[in-house]
Amino acid sequence: MATARRTSDHGEIRKWAEKNDGHPAIAGTGVLRIDFGKPEESLRQIDWKEFFAIFDRSNIDFLYDPEGHFNKFVDKE
């Protein structure tokens, strides 16, 4: 894995997700996810506006591999 990047920049997150065929989604528990390819049944796809509203309220950062699909949401430092 390449060096992971940490960001809260909406444009950077969206650009990375779309480059990797990712779509904003939310789990039934309210946890944000990036869903890749065919939608997972356990996730509800949401639009980017809703995704980033939840993201900003959650006080989190996005950690991702610029060269792959690895990603996770982490508490801000």
C-alpha positions as a Markdown table, in Angstrom:
| # | Residue | x | y | z |
|---|---|---|---|---|
| 1 | Met | 0.0 | 0.0 | 0.0 |
| 2 | Ala | 1.2 | 3.5 | -0.8 |
| 3 | Thr | 1.5 | 6.0 | 2.0 |
| 4 | Ala | -2.0 | 6.7 | 3.3 |
| 5 | Arg | -3.3 | 10.2 | 3.1 |
| 6 | Arg | -5.5 | 11.9 | 5.7 |
| 7 | Thr | -7.9 | 14.7 | 4.7 |
| 8 | Ser | -11.1 | 16.5 | 5.5 |
| 9 | Asp | -11.2 | 18.2 | 2.0 |
| 10 | His | -14.6 | 17.4 | 0.4 |
| 11 | Gly | -13.2 | 17.8 | -3.2 |
| 12 | Glu | -10.3 | 15.5 | -2.5 |
| 13 | Ile | -12.5 | 12.8 | -1.0 |
| 14 | Arg | -15.1 | 13.0 | -3.8 |
| 15 | Lys | -12.4 | 12.9 | -6.5 |
| 16 | Trp | -10.7 | 9.9 | -5.0 |
| 17 | Ala | -14.1 | 8.0 | -4.5 |
| 18 | Glu | -15.3 | 8.7 | -8.0 |
| 19 | Lys | -11.9 | 7.7 | -9.5 |
| 20 | Asn | -12.3 | 4.3 | -7.8 |
| 21 | Asp | -16.0 | 3.8 | -8.7 |
| 22 | Gly | -17.0 | 4.7 | -5.2 |
| 23 | His | -20.4 | 6.2 | -4.1 |
| 24 | Pro | -21.4 | 7.9 | -0.8 |
| 25 | Ala | -23.4 | 5.6 | 1.4 |
| 26 | Ile | -24.5 | 5.1 | 5.0 |
| 27 | Ala | -24.9 | 1.9 | 7.0 |
| 28 | Gly | -28.1 | 1.3 | 9.0 |
| 29 | Thr | -26.2 | 2.3 | 12.1 |
| 30 | Gly | -25.5 | 5.7 | 10.7 |
| 31 | Val | -21.9 | 5.1 | 9.9 |
| 32 | Leu | -20.6 | 6.7 | 6.7 |
| 33 | Arg | -19.1 | 4.4 | 4.0 |
| 34 | Ile | -17.8 | 4.6 | 0.5 |
| 35 | Asp | -19.5 | 1.9 | -1.5 |
| 36 | Phe | -17.6 | 0.5 | -4.5 |
| 37 | Gly | -19.1 | -1.0 | -7.7 |
| 38 | Lys | -22.5 | -2.7 | -7.3 |
| 39 | Pro | -24.3 | -1.3 | -4.3 |
| 40 | Glu | -24.2 | -3.4 | -1.1 |
| 41 | Glu | -27.7 | -4.3 | 0.1 |
| 42 | Ser | -26.7 | -3.4 | 3.7 |
| 43 | Leu | -25.9 | 0.2 | 2.7 |
| 44 | Arg | -28.2 | 3.1 | 1.6 |
| 45 | Gln | -26.7 | 5.3 | -1.1 |
| 46 | Ile | -26.9 | 9.0 | -0.3 |
| 47 | Asp | -25.9 | 12.1 | -2.3 |
| 48 | Trp | -22.7 | 13.9 | -1.7 |
| 49 | Lys | -24.5 | 16.9 | 0.0 |
| 50 | Glu | -25.9 | 14.6 | 2.7 |
| 51 | Phe | -22.7 | 12.7 | 3.0 |
| 52 | Phe | -20.6 | 15.8 | 3.7 |
| 53 | Ala | -23.1 | 17.2 | 6.1 |
| 54 | Ile | -22.8 | 14.1 | 8.2 |
| 55 | Phe | -19.0 | 14.0 | 7.7 |
| 56 | Asp | -18.7 | 17.6 | 9.0 |
| 57 | Arg | -20.9 | 17.0 | 12.0 |
| 58 | Ser | -19.0 | 13.9 | 12.9 |
| 59 | Asn | -15.7 | 15.7 | 13.4 |
| 60 | Ile | -13.7 | 13.0 | 11.5 |
| 61 | Asp | -11.1 | 12.8 | 8.8 |
| 62 | Phe | -10.9 | 10.5 | 5.8 |
| 63 | Leu | -7.9 | 8.2 | 5.7 |
| 64 | Tyr | -7.2 | 6.6 | 2.3 |
| 65 | Asp | -4.7 | 5.0 | 0.0 |
| 66 | Pro | -4.3 | 7.2 | -3.1 |
| 67 | Glu | -3.4 | 4.1 | -5.2 |
| 68 | Gly | -6.0 | 1.6 | -4.0 |
| 69 | His | -9.4 | 1.2 | -2.3 |
| 70 | Phe | -8.3 | 1.2 | 1.3 |
| 71 | Asn | -10.2 | 3.9 | 3.2 |
| 72 | Lys | -11.6 | 4.5 | 6.7 |
| 73 | Phe | -13.0 | 7.4 | 8.7 |
| 74 | Val | -10.9 | 8.3 | 11.8 |
| 75 | Asp | -11.3 | 10.8 | 14.6 |
| 76 | Lys | -9.6 | 14.2 | 14.0 |
| 77 | Glu | -6.3 | 14.5 | 15.7 |
